[in-house]
Amino acid sequence: MDWSNWTSAEGPFSMIFLITAMMAVLYFVLLRPQAKQQKQQQQLIDSLKKGDEVVLSCGIAGRIFAVEDRFILLEIAERVRIRALREAVQVRINKTHTATVQAKEAQQSTASTGKSS
């Protein structure tokens, strides 16, 4: 490409196009996925109910004992309950997920036992 043939009128239009293209890329790569993730998190928080097994943002896991407007009562051990903000819930653990994780752990422990023999 011969840069010496550029006119001053061509420069600003190409610069505007480049900035617009960069903004579009920024939107589709960063902002749109983040908004989608926030929407999914809000749906999770809105759908919490008694009996759900959840993990809080601090890593505490337990079963929801009661749901209030802004708080949940989380049973983390038998007759041990804590009160936490609903927004602190990061993940709902369903029974199929738990069974899958346990099966993978069992398979890994069997594989590691088999390797050492």
Order of alpha helices (4+ residues) and beta strands (2+ residues): alpha-alpha-beta-beta-beta-beta-beta-alpha
